[in-house]
Amino acid sequence: MSTPEFVYKIATLDAWAPARGTTGFAGMPIDAKDGYIHFSTADQLTETLRLHFAGQSDLVLLAVRSADLGDGLVWETSRGGALFPHYYGGPLPTAAIAWESAISVALDGSCTLPEAVR
């Protein structure tokens, strides 16, 4: 498997906003609980949003440069046997974030992703 250029972090605006302009983002409560920061690939985003964020409108999608995460980015088997990117390097370095976009997910789990997702 080749590592994609970007991995994506979904966060609530309330969780992300205090980290803007700082050097690190601790992630969401589930990240703290699990001991790593959860990411999805572009191909995994739609299903992650449907399963875990349906009906939420206060979300932000962070595009993170995989290469900037170094050895802290680990690919592990998760949902349906797929390999998911997880970051074990502590807080997510905000310098690794290429862009952010506000997103919302309908009650049925559908979501229109930004065109830049690839």
PyRosetta script that sets phi, psi and omega in degrees:
from pyrosetta import init, pose_from_sequence

init()
pose = pose_from_sequence("MSTPEFVYKIATLDAWAPARGTTGFAGMPIDAKDGYIHFSTADQLTETLRLHFAGQSDLVLLAVRSADLGDGLVWETSRGGALFPHYYGGPLPTAAIAWESAISVALDGSCTLPEAVR")
pose.set_psi(1, 132.7)
pose.set_omega(1, 175.5)
pose.set_phi(2, -93.3)
pose.set_psi(2, 142.9)
pose.set_omega(2, -178.5)
pose.set_phi(3, -75.5)
pose.set_psi(3, 128.0)
pose.set_omega(3, 178.7)
pose.set_phi(4, -69.0)
pose.set_psi(4, 158.9)
pose.set_omega(4, 178.8)
pose.set_phi(5, -61.0)
pose.set_psi(5, -38.9)
pose.set_omega(5, -178.2)
pose.set_phi(6, -125.1)
pose.set_psi(6, 146.5)
pose.set_omega(6, 163.7)
pose.set_phi(7, -119.2)
pose.set_psi(7, 159.9)
pose.set_omega(7, -170.7)
pose.set_phi(8, -124.4)
pose.set_psi(8, 135.2)
pose.set_omega(8, 176.8)
pose.set_phi(9, -111.5)
pose.set_psi(9, 130.1)
pose.set_omega(9, 175.3)
pose.set_phi(10, -102.6)
pose.set_psi(10, 129.3)
pose.set_omega(10, -179.7)
pose.set_phi(11, -142.1)
pose.set_psi(11, 158.6)
pose.set_omega(11, 171.2)
pose.set_phi(12, -78.1)
pose.set_psi(12, 152.3)
pose.set_omega(12, 177.5)
pose.set_phi(13, -60.7)
pose.set_psi(13, -37.2)
pose.set_omega(13, 178.9)
pose.set_phi(14, -61.5)
pose.set_psi(14, -37.7)
pose.set_omega(14, 179.8)
pose.set_phi(15, -75.1)
pose.set_psi(15, -38.9)
pose.set_omega(15, -174.3)
pose.set_phi(16, -79.8)
pose.set_psi(16, -40.1)
pose.set_omega(16, -171.9)
pose.set_phi(17, -51.9)
pose.set_psi(17, -44.2)
pose.set_omega(17, -179.6)
pose.set_phi(18, -65.2)
pose.set_psi(18, -20.5)
pose.set_omega(18, -178.4)
pose.set_phi(19, -85.4)
pose.set_psi(19, -18.0)
pose.set_omega(19, 178.4)
pose.set_phi(20, -57.4)
pose.set_psi(20, 134.2)
pose.set_omega(20, 178.3)
pose.set_phi(21, 80.6)
pose.set_psi(21, 3.4)
pose.set_omega(21, 175.8)
pose.set_phi(22, -108.0)
pose.set_psi(22, -178.4)
pose.set_omega(22, -178.4)
pose.set_phi(23, -92.2)
pose.set_psi(23, -13.6)
pose.set_omega(23, -177.4)
pose.set_phi(24, -150.8)
pose.set_psi(24, 149.4)
pose.set_omega(24, 177.9)
pose.set_phi(25, -119.4)
pose.set_psi(25, 119.7)
pose.set_omega(25, -177.6)
pose.set_phi(26, -72.2)
pose.set_psi(26, -17.1)
pose.set_omega(26, 178.9)
pose.set_phi(27, 96.4)
pose.set_psi(27, -160.8)
pose.set_omega(27, -178.1)
pose.set_phi(28, -95.6)
pose.set_psi(28, 166.3)
pose.set_omega(28, 178.5)
pose.set_phi(29, -54.2)
pose.set_psi(29, -37.2)
pose.set_omega(29, 178.8)
pose.set_phi(30, -63.0)
pose.set_psi(30, -32.5)
pose.set_omega(30, 178.1)
pose.set_phi(31, -66.1)
pose.set_psi(31, -45.0)
pose.set_omega(31, 178.4)
pose.set_phi(32, -62.5)
pose.set_psi(32, -42.0)
pose.set_omega(32, 179.9)
pose.set_phi(33, -62.4)
pose.set_psi(33, -43.8)
pose.set_omega(33, -175.3)
pose.set_phi(34, -85.1)
pose.set_psi(34, -16.0)
pose.set_omega(34, 177.4)
pose.set_phi(35, 86.7)
pose.set_psi(35, 13.0)
pose.set_omega(35, 176.0)
pose.set_phi(36, -157.6)
pose.set_psi(36, 164.7)
pose.set_omega(36, 178.9)
pose.set_phi(37, -93.9)
pose.set_psi(37, 125.4)
pose.set_omega(37, 179.7)
pose.set_phi(38, -78.8)
pose.set_psi(38, 135.2)
pose.set_omega(38, 172.3)
pose.set_phi(39, -129.0)
pose.set_psi(39, 167.5)
pose.set_omega(39, 170.5)
pose.set_phi(40, -131.2)
pose.set_psi(40, 154.6)
pose.set_omega(40, 170.2)
pose.set_phi(41, -83.4)
pose.set_psi(41, 171.9)
pose.set_omega(41, 177.4)
pose.set_phi(42, -57.1)
pose.set_psi(42, -40.7)
pose.set_omega(42, -178.8)
pose.set_phi(43, -70.4)
pose.set_psi(43, -22.8)
pose.set_omega(43, -177.6)
pose.set_phi(44, -93.3)
pose.set_psi(44, -14.1)
pose.set_omega(44, -172.9)
pose.set_phi(45, -58.5)
pose.set_psi(45, -48.3)
pose.set_omega(45, -175.2)
pose.set_phi(46, -57.9)
pose.set_psi(46, -45.5)
pose.set_omega(46, -179.3)
pose.set_phi(47, -70.0)
pose.set_psi(47, -39.1)
pose.set_omega(47, 177.0)
pose.set_phi(48, -61.2)
pose.set_psi(48, -44.7)
pose.set_omega(48, 178.7)
pose.set_phi(49, -63.3)
pose.set_psi(49, -42.5)
pose.set_omega(49, -179.7)
pose.set_phi(50, -63.6)
pose.set_psi(50, -44.8)
pose.set_omega(50, -175.2)
pose.set_phi(51, -75.1)
pose.set_psi(51, -36.3)
pose.set_omega(51, -169.4)
pose.set_phi(52, -115.7)
pose.set_psi(52, -10.4)
pose.set_omega(52, -173.7)
pose.set_phi(53, -132.8)
pose.set_psi(53, 14.7)
pose.set_omega(53, -178.6)
pose.set_phi(54, -55.8)
pose.set_psi(54, 133.7)
pose.set_omega(54, 176.9)
pose.set_phi(55, 81.8)
pose.set_psi(55, 6.4)
pose.set_omega(55, -179.5)
pose.set_phi(56, -101.2)
pose.set_psi(56, 133.4)
pose.set_omega(56, -177.3)
pose.set_phi(57, -116.1)
pose.set_psi(57, -0.8)
pose.set_omega(57, -176.3)
pose.set_phi(58, -106.6)
pose.set_psi(58, 43.7)
pose.set_omega(58, -173.6)
pose.set_phi(59, -105.3)
pose.set_psi(59, 156.6)
pose.set_omega(59, 173.5)
pose.set_phi(60, -131.0)
pose.set_psi(60, 138.6)
pose.set_omega(60, 176.2)
pose.set_phi(61, -105.2)
pose.set_psi(61, 123.8)
pose.set_omega(61, 180.0)
pose.set_phi(62, -106.9)
pose.set_psi(62, 123.9)
pose.set_omega(62, 175.0)
pose.set_phi(63, -93.0)
pose.set_psi(63, 117.9)
pose.set_omega(63, -173.6)
pose.set_phi(64, -114.1)
pose.set_psi(64, 130.0)
pose.set_omega(64, 178.2)
pose.set_phi(65, -69.7)
pose.set_psi(65, 115.1)
pose.set_omega(65, -178.1)
pose.set_phi(66, -56.0)
pose.set_psi(66, -43.3)
pose.set_omega(66, -177.0)
pose.set_phi(67, -60.6)
pose.set_psi(67, -28.2)
pose.set_omega(67, -178.6)
pose.set_phi(68, -75.1)
pose.set_psi(68, -11.6)
pose.set_omega(68, -177.5)
pose.set_phi(69, -91.9)
pose.set_psi(69, -10.2)
pose.set_omega(69, 175.8)
pose.set_phi(70, 56.0)
pose.set_psi(70, -144.8)
pose.set_omega(70, -177.3)
pose.set_phi(71, -71.5)
pose.set_psi(71, -9.8)
pose.set_omega(71, 177.9)
pose.set_phi(72, -71.4)
pose.set_psi(72, -18.1)
pose.set_omega(72, 178.7)
pose.set_phi(73, -86.0)
pose.set_psi(73, 116.8)
pose.set_omega(73, -176.6)
pose.set_phi(74, -122.5)
pose.set_psi(74, 138.8)
pose.set_omega(74, 179.0)
pose.set_phi(75, -100.5)
pose.set_psi(75, 120.2)
pose.set_omega(75, -176.5)
pose.set_phi(76, -129.8)
pose.set_psi(76, 147.2)
pose.set_omega(76, 178.9)
pose.set_phi(77, -66.5)
pose.set_psi(77, 132.1)
pose.set_omega(77, 179.7)
pose.set_phi(78, -142.2)
pose.set_psi(78, -136.3)
pose.set_omega(78, -174.8)
pose.set_phi(79, -44.0)
pose.set_psi(79, 120.7)
pose.set_omega(79, 175.0)
pose.set_phi(80, 65.0)
pose.set_psi(80, 19.1)
pose.set_omega(80, -180.0)
pose.set_phi(81, 81.8)
pose.set_psi(81, 1.4)
pose.set_omega(81, 179.9)
pose.set_phi(82, -74.7)
pose.set_psi(82, 150.2)
pose.set_omega(82, 175.0)
pose.set_phi(83, -83.1)
pose.set_psi(83, 125.4)
pose.set_omega(83, 178.8)
pose.set_phi(84, -114.5)
pose.set_psi(84, 144.4)
pose.set_omega(84, 177.2)
pose.set_phi(85, -80.9)
pose.set_psi(85, 130.7)
pose.set_omega(85, 176.8)
pose.set_phi(86, -128.8)
pose.set_psi(86, 141.6)
pose.set_omega(86, -178.7)
pose.set_phi(87, -111.0)
pose.set_psi(87, 120.1)
pose.set_omega(87, -178.5)
pose.set_phi(88, -105.8)
pose.set_psi(88, 11.9)
pose.set_omega(88, -174.1)
pose.set_phi(89, -89.8)
pose.set_psi(89, 20.7)
pose.set_omega(89, -177.7)
pose.set_phi(90, 91.4)
pose.set_psi(90, -154.2)
pose.set_omega(90, 178.0)
pose.set_phi(91, -58.5)
pose.set_psi(91, 145.7)
pose.set_omega(91, 176.7)
pose.set_phi(92, -66.2)
pose.set_psi(92, 121.9)
pose.set_omega(92, 178.3)
pose.set_phi(93, -66.3)
pose.set_psi(93, 119.4)
pose.set_omega(93, -177.2)
pose.set_phi(94, -64.6)
pose.set_psi(94, -21.6)
pose.set_omega(94, 176.3)
pose.set_phi(95, -65.3)
pose.set_psi(95, -18.3)
pose.set_omega(95, 179.4)
pose.set_phi(96, -82.7)
pose.set_psi(96, -8.3)
pose.set_omega(96, -177.8)
pose.set_phi(97, -83.5)
pose.set_psi(97, 117.1)
pose.set_omega(97, -179.1)
pose.set_phi(98, -78.7)
pose.set_psi(98, -40.1)
pose.set_omega(98, 179.6)
pose.set_phi(99, -161.5)
pose.set_psi(99, 165.2)
pose.set_omega(99, 175.2)
pose.set_phi(100, -134.9)
pose.set_psi(100, 153.7)
pose.set_omega(100, 178.9)
pose.set_phi(101, -147.4)
pose.set_psi(101, 135.5)
pose.set_omega(101, 173.8)
pose.set_phi(102, -70.2)
pose.set_psi(102, 137.6)
pose.set_omega(102, 176.4)
pose.set_phi(103, -138.6)
pose.set_psi(103, 160.3)
pose.set_omega(103, 173.1)
pose.set_phi(104, -139.2)
pose.set_psi(104, 153.9)
pose.set_omega(104, -177.0)
pose.set_phi(105, -121.8)
pose.set_psi(105, 128.9)
pose.set_omega(105, 179.5)
pose.set_phi(106, -67.4)
pose.set_psi(106, 164.6)
pose.set_omega(106, 179.2)
pose.set_phi(107, -57.3)
pose.set_psi(107, -32.1)
pose.set_omega(107, 179.5)
pose.set_phi(108, -82.1)
pose.set_psi(108, 1.3)
pose.set_omega(108, 177.9)
pose.set_phi(109, 90.9)
pose.set_psi(109, -0.3)
pose.set_omega(109, 179.7)
pose.set_phi(110, -79.5)
pose.set_psi(110, 151.8)
pose.set_omega(110, -177.0)
pose.set_phi(111, -156.9)
pose.set_psi(111, 141.0)
pose.set_omega(111, 172.8)
pose.set_phi(112, -95.6)
pose.set_psi(112, 118.2)
pose.set_omega(112, -178.9)
pose.set_phi(113, -84.1)
pose.set_psi(113, 152.0)
pose.set_omega(113, 176.3)
pose.set_phi(114, -59.2)
pose.set_psi(114, 147.4)
pose.set_omega(114, 179.9)
pose.set_phi(115, -59.6)
pose.set_psi(115, -26.7)
pose.set_omega(115, -177.1)
pose.set_phi(116, -72.5)
pose.set_psi(116, -11.4)
pose.set_omega(116, 178.7)
pose.set_phi(117, -66.4)
pose.set_psi(117, 123.8)
pose.set_omega(117, 178.2)
pose.set_phi(118, -149.3)
pose.dump_pdb("model.pdb")
